[in-house]
Amino acid sequence: MPRLLDKGLEQLTALVFKMGEASEKALTIAIGGFLRGKDTSTDVRELSEILVSMTVEVEEKAFALIAKYQPVASDLRIINSHMKIAYDFERYGRYAWDISYMYKRLGGLKDCEEWIPQFIEDMSDKVFKMVRISINSLKTQSTELAETISKTEREV
């Protein structure tokens, strides 16, 4: 018979998973706009603010689960991990906003050397790979999959 806490943990996981999708979308829009010469700061800012509010929701849900069910250590580690992951996804949203802001400030890549746009695109592909792996490792709860991010992270 499932515990009452399990339903709450499932809801928490689903919320964090949605955050991962939103952060990936924010990065896609920001980097795509930067590389293609389009100002995306308004759209990315909205997504970033949504991620901030979702992080607050994750924290509130996590604390409610702790207060209501007094989980054991293994469940506390899961809750703590979800809070950390939510914060990381929020950071992705802020980074995406920074990227879109830099486009406005720099005026894009028109004055850069030819190799720079391709380099940025290559690094972006690696970042997207890491984001997708982190989302999939959360979804499948695979620590082995999460550990594969380190190599790509060093490259970036």
Rosetta blueprint (number, residue, H / E / L):
1 M L
2 P L
3 R L
4 L H
5 L H
6 D H
7 K H
8 G H
9 L H
10 E H
11 Q H
12 L H
13 T H
14 A H
15 L H
16 V H
17 F H
18 K H
19 M H
20 G H
21 E H
22 A H
23 S H
24 E H
25 K H
26 A H
27 L H
28 T H
29 I H
30 A H
31 I H
32 G H
33 G H
34 F H
35 L H
36 R H
37 G L
38 K L
39 D L
40 T L
41 S H
42 T H
43 D H
44 V H
45 R H
46 E H
47 L H
48 S H
49 E H
50 I H
51 L H
52 V H
53 S H
54 M H
55 T H
56 V H
57 E H
58 V H
59 E H
60 E H
61 K H
62 A H
63 F H
64 A H
65 L H
66 I H
67 A H
68 K H
69 Y H
70 Q L
71 P L
72 V L
73 A H
74 S H
75 D H
76 L H
77 R H
78 I H
79 I H
80 N H
81 S H
82 H H
83 M H
84 K H
85 I H
86 A H
87 Y H
88 D H
89 F H
90 E H
91 R H
92 Y H
93 G H
94 R H
95 Y H
96 A H
97 W H
98 D H
99 I H
100 S H
101 Y H
102 M H
103 Y H
104 K H
105 R H
106 L H
107 G L
108 G L
109 L L
110 K L
111 D L
112 C L
113 E L
114 E L
115 W H
116 I H
117 P H
118 Q H
119 F H
120 I H
121 E H
122 D H
123 M H
124 S H
125 D H
126 K H
127 V H
128 F H
129 K H
130 M H
131 V H
132 R H
133 I H
134 S H
135 I H
136 N H
137 S H
138 L H
139 K H
140 T H
141 Q L
142 S L
143 T H
144 E H
145 L H
146 A H
147 E H
148 T L
149 I H
150 S H
151 K H
152 T H
153 E H
154 R H
155 E H
156 V L
